[in-house]
Amino acid sequence: MADKLPGSQAQHPLRVAVVGSGPAGFYAAEHLLKQTGLHVLLDMYEMLPMPFGLVRYGVAPDHQKIKSVTKAFELVASRPNFRLLGNVEVGRHITTQELAQYYHQVVFTVGAQSDRRLGIPGEDLIGSHPATHFVAWYNGHPLFRDYQFDLTQECVAIVGVGNVAIDVARILCRTRAELMRTDIADYALEALSASKVREVYLLGRRGPAQAAFSNPEIKELGEMEGADPVVLAAEAALDELSTKELRTTPDKTAQRKVELLQAYATRELTGKTRRLNLRFLVSPVELLGNAHGQVAGMRIVRNVLQQNSTGGLQPVATDIFETLPAGLVFRSVGYRGIPLDGLPFAERAGVFLNSLGRMLDPQTQQPITGHYTAGWIKRGPSGVIGTNKPDAVETVVCMLADREAGVHMRPAHPQTDAIDALLAERQTQMVSYPDWQQLDKIEQNLGAATGRPRVKLTSMPQVVAALGRKL
């Protein structure tokens, strides 16, 4: 299955499978396909009917400019040696072991699809959710469209102060008029328009100087049509350690962040329908339930900052507690990958075991011939969409070096029609890139009729009907 071949004897063309159609997958495909003097035939596998992964199902619907990165991906997909195999799930329709029978190299770019838990009592009560589930729901992810979130609750608590947490808070606070200007899923638009939510809490363990969200996101909170941002003056004030940290940091981004948050602490309320409360130096210790097993409150503890052994600032709990009357809770405290059968997984880090993108045998720590990874499943959930480009390039550099050295898999069935025949037997509703172009046009036309960027198709029956097929 895997041989070391001299470069001059390497099989041509080089057949590559990319598993996952998010940013990391497309950046890897782009760098592979632009190589001169190398004929690559690339198949991109995507478990969902629609491509673009995190850009379609993770980026907030009110951040349309960020979604424009798909234009670069469309250029990659327009190449004649690129194919999208949509609605095909690796591990279900084809195994990782079977891929080795059809491709010289496989790169896995499947992202970090699971969330980290809080590890506190009551976390599994009804009404306690991962923030990622809510994000997938309002973005029209087919596997999450039927999830239920109790938006009759007046108070919502979101644990975490990263960009995902702030996205969730902002969407909960948006008016119908604001949401109508986005590509939010239709069912989410209706549910959020009828929402009874009035108080939203964003909870950060450390102080404002250490908050992970970006300055543009903070500034945007002050521009919401239906909600006032609220920061407690006592929590906006910096302690001595944070002041010293800012003073010794050449990057002024954190200083600007603190200034923005402190401005909210002195800003008068305008009487808008909702309030978004940004709380700092607090940690959840317990979710309180009612007689029906539903979340009825959150107990939080006040923290102080202490310097740890590496010089960083860490929160330490005090003996001061408080209870928030939250009936709906979202956690957004980190993400991790999910193991895929047959591939080496570093459980603690939540990523595929790899070095520079080459997957490693857990016993020998040596590269597994022909197996690579890129994106969050390679390095962990860090950075923005663009961060995946140098990450993917690093992996592709290894792939090209291995190919030049003749180190790649030797597939038994490298012909295109061989993999096509196998997939035709196992998945009759495959979605190609031309199919997606047709669906994309339909979504945009539906949106144009109501002044929206697009109206998303969010289920396989909708996709099948739009393509003129039968289930």
N, C-alpha and C positions, 0 to 999 in steps of 0.2 A: 504493500500500500504506500510506503514511503521509501524512496531510494535517493541516494546521492548520485546525481548525474553530472558529467562534465558539462560546462556551459554550452559548448558547441553541440552537444547532443540533446539539450533540453527540448522538450516537446513544444511545438508551435502549432497554433497560437497558444498563448498562456491563458488558461481558463481560470477565472477568479470568481468566487462567490462572496458577496458582501451580505451579511445577515443583519438587517436593520436599515431603515431608510430615513433615519434622522440626520442631523448635521454631521456627526462623526462619520456615518456611512457615506454620505455624499462627498464630504471632503476627501475621504480615502479614495473613493471612485474617481474624483476629479484628478487627483495627483497620479493615480495609476494610468488613467486614460490619456493624459497629456504627454506621456513619455514618447519620445521620438525613437524610431528604430525598434520598437517593441510592439508586437501585435497582441493586444489584450482583448479577450471577449469576457465581458463582465455581466454577471447576473446578480441583481439586488433582490434579496428576499425580504418581504414585509408581511407580518402576520395579519395586519389590518388591510381593509380594501384601499385605503388612501395612504399616500406617502407623506413624508416629511416629519414624522415622529413628534418630537418635542415642540417643533415650530407650530404644528397644527393643534396638538393636544395639550401643550404645556404653557406656551406663551399666552398671556392674558388677552382676551378679546378686545380690550380697549387699548392695546399696544400694537396697532396695525403696522407701524413703521418697522418694528422688529421682524414681523412676518415677511417683509419684503425680501429677506435673504433667500427665499425660495426661488427668486428669479435666477440667482446664480446656480441653484440646483437644477433648474429647468434646462439650463444650457448644457449641463453634464448629461442629463437624461436624453437630450436631443441627439447625442452622438450615436452613430449607427451600430457601434459595438457595445452599447449599453442596453440592458433589458430590465424592466421591473417585473418581478413575479409577486404581485400583490395578492393578499388573502391566502398566502401560503405560510404556514407556521412550521418553522424548523423545530423538531422535537415531536411534532404531530403528523404532518404530511410527509416529512422526510427527516430522517435522523441525522445527527451530526456525523455518525459513522458512515452513513450513505453518501453524504456530501463528498467524502474522500474518494468515492468511486467515480465522481464526475468532474472534479476540479483539481487543479494543481495547488491552488492556495485558497484558503477560506479566512476571511477576517470578520470577527464578530463585533458588532457595534450596537448592542441591544440595550444600552443605557442602564440606569439604576431604577428599577421598577418597583422597589419596595421601600417602605419608610422605617425609620427608627422609632422605637416606642419610648414612652415616657418612663415606664417602669414604676408607676404609682398605683395605689389602690383605686379601684373604680374605673380604670382605664377602658374596660370592656363593657361599661354600661351603654344602654341604648342612647344614642345621641353623641357619642364620642367617636370621632372619625379621623383618619389620616387626611391632611390637607390635600394630598395628591388625588384622593378620590373625588373630592369636591371640584378640584381643578379639571380633572378628566370629564366629570359630569357636565360642568357648564361649557366645556369646549367641544362637547358632542362626540366623545369617545364611545364607539359602539358597545364596548364591554361595560360601560358605566352609565349609559343613558337611563337605565331603569332604577338606579340607586335613588334612595329616598333620604332627604335631609329636612328636618323639621323646622321650616322657616316661619312657623307660628310663634316660635320663641322670641321674646323681646331682647334677650341678652345673649351674646355669643362671645366666647373666649377663644383666642387663637394663641397657641403656645409657640413662640419663636418670633424672631424679628429679622428674618432673611427676606429676600425678594418674593419667594413663594408665599410666605405668610402675609406680606403686605399686599400682594395681588388678591388673595382671598378676602382680606379686610376691605379692600377698595371695591371689589365686585359686590360684596354684601351691602355696601353703602351707596352704590350707584343708583340714580333714578332710572325710571323706565326710558325717559327721553335720552339719557346718556347711553344706556345699553342698546337702544335702537340704532345707534350709530356704529355698532360693532358687529362681529360675526358670531356672537354668542349663540349657542344652540337655541332653537325656538322654544323647546320645552323649558329650558332654564330661564329664558327671557320672561315667560309667563309666570313661572314660579317665583322668581325674584321680584317681579312687578307687584305680586300679591304679598310679598314678605312683610311680616310684622316686626322684623328686627329693628330695634331702635338704638341699642347700645352695643358697640363692638369693642372688645379689649384685645390689644396686642401685647403679649407678655414677654419681656426679655430678662434673662437671668442676670445680665451684667448692665453696665450703665450706658448712657447714650453714645459715649465715645467709642464703645465696642460693638454697637449694633451693626449687623451684617448688611442691612439694606442700603441701597445706593442713594446718593443725594437727589438725583432726579425723581426717584420714587417718593422721597420724603416731601419734596417741593410739590409734587402732584397732589398730595393729600389736601393741600390748602386750596386747591382749585376745584374740588368736587362740588357739584351743584346742590346736593342734598344732605351733606354731612359736614360737621365741624370737627377738625382734629383737636384733641385735647391732650396736653401734657402737664403733669403736676410739677409745679415749680421746684419742689423739694427733690424730685427725681431727675429733673433736668440739670440741677446744679452738680458740678463735678467735685468729686472728692480729691484729696491731695494726690493720690496715686494716679488718677486719670489725668489730672492737670499736668503732672510731671511727664506722663506718657505722651501727651499731646505736644508738650514743649520740646521734647527730644525727638519727635518724629518729623522728618523733613517734608513728608507728604502732607499737604494742607487739607486734603479731602476730609479727614476725620474732624478737623477743626471746623470746617464749613458745615459738616453734618450736625455738630453740636450747636452751632449758631442757629441753624434752621429749626432744630427741635426746641431750643430755648425761646425762639420767637413764638412758637405755638403756645408756650407756657404763659406768655404775657398777652396773648391775643384774646380779644373779647369774643364770646360766643355770639353768633349771628341769628340764633333761633331756628336753625335748620332742623329738619325732621330727625336726623340721626346724629350720633356722636361717635367718633372713633377715638378711643382712649389708648394712647401709647404709654404703657407702663414699663418701668425699668427697675432693675434690682429686685425682682420678685421671681419666685419659682413655684410651680404647682406642686403640692404635696399629696393631694387627694381629690378625687372627683366624688361628690356626694350624690347619692341616688334617692329616688322616691320609692313608694311602695310598688310601683310598676316596673322597677328596674331601669328607670330613665334618669339621665343626668338632671340634677336639680340645683347644682352649685359646684363651685370649685374653691377649695381651700388653698390659699397661697401663703408663702412665707417671705418676709423681707430678707434681703441679702445685703452683705457688705463685701467690698472687694479686698482681696489680699494678694500679695505677690507670691507666685509659686517659684519652684526651684529653677525654672528656666527664664524667669524674669517677666513672664506674662501675668496678667491679672485674672484671678479666678473668683467666682462668687462663693461666699460662705454664708450659710443660713444663720439668722439670728433667732430669737425666741418671740418675734413679733409676727402674728398671723392675721389673716384677713379672709373673708369669704365673699366671693363674687357670685351673684345670683344667675349664673350662666346655665341655660338649658340646652345649649348646643356648643360642642367643643371640637376644635380642630387642632391637631398636633402637626408641627412643621419644624422638626428638630434634627433633620438629617435624612439621608436616603442611602440605600444600598442596593447592590445588584442581587439577582436571583440566580442560583446555580442552574446550569443547563446540562442535562444528562450527557456524560462522556467527556466533559471539559473540566480542567483543573480549576478549583474555586478556593480562594483564600477567605475562609468563613469570617474571620475577625474583621478584615478590611471590607468585606462585601464586594470583592472584585475578582475577575479571573486572574489566576496566578500567572504573572508575565514579567518579562524584562524588556523594556523598550518596545513593547507590543508583541513580542514573540511569546506565545504561551509556553509555560514550563511544566515539565513532568514533576509532580510533587515528590516523587521518590528520588529522582536523580538531579533535579533542579536544572536539567538540560532542556533546550528548546524542543518542542514537539513539532516535527517537520510539517510545514504547510499550514500551521494553525496560528492565527494572529488575532489581536483585539485592539480596539481604539475607542476613545470617548470615555464616558463616565464608568463603564464596566471595566475599563483598563486602569484608570487613575483614581477613581472615586468621584463623588459629586462636587466638583469645584469649577469655578470659572463661569463665563458666559458662553453664548453660542459660538462666538468667534474663537474661543479658547480651544475648541475642538479641532481647528484647522492645523495648528502646529503639532498637536497631539497625533492627528491622523497622518500627517506627513512623516513624523518620526517612525510610525509603524510601517508606512509604505516604503520608506528608505530601507528598512530591514527586509521587507519582502523582495525588493529589487536586488538587494545584495545577495540574498539567498538564492534567488532565481539565477543570478549571474554565476554563482558558485555551483549551480546545478543541484541545490538542495531544495527539493519540493516533492510533493506527492506525485505518484505516477498513477493517475486514475485509469481504471479498467475501461471506462466508457466516456472518453473526453468529447464525444461528438454532441453537438447541440440537440440533435433529434433524439438522442438517448435520454437526456434529462427531461425533454419535453414529453416523451412517451410515458415516463414514470409519473410525472406530475399530472398528466391528463387522466391517468387512472385514479389518482388519489384526491384531486381537487378539481371539480368540474366548474367551479365559479372563480377561477383565477382572474385577477385584474391586471392588465398590462398597462404600460405607460400611455399608449394611445387611448386606452379606456379611461385612464385618469384624466387625460386632457379633455375628453368628452364630458366627464363628470364635473371637472373644474369649470367648464364653460356653463354647464347647467346651473351650478351653484351661484356663479357670478350673475347670471341672468335673473335668477330668482331674487337675488339681493338687489339688483338694480331696480326691480319693480317696486321696492319699498325703501329705496335710498340707503341700502346697507351694502357693505363690501361683498358679502355673499350670504346665502342661507345654506347652512351645511346639511348634507345628507348624513344621517347619523345611525342608520341601520342597514344591514345587508339587504333586506327586502327593498328598501328605497334605492339602493345601488343597483340591484338587479333590474328593477323596474325602469330606472333611468337609462340603463344600457339596453333595454328592450329584450331582456332575457326572461327566462322562467326559473324559479327556484327548483 
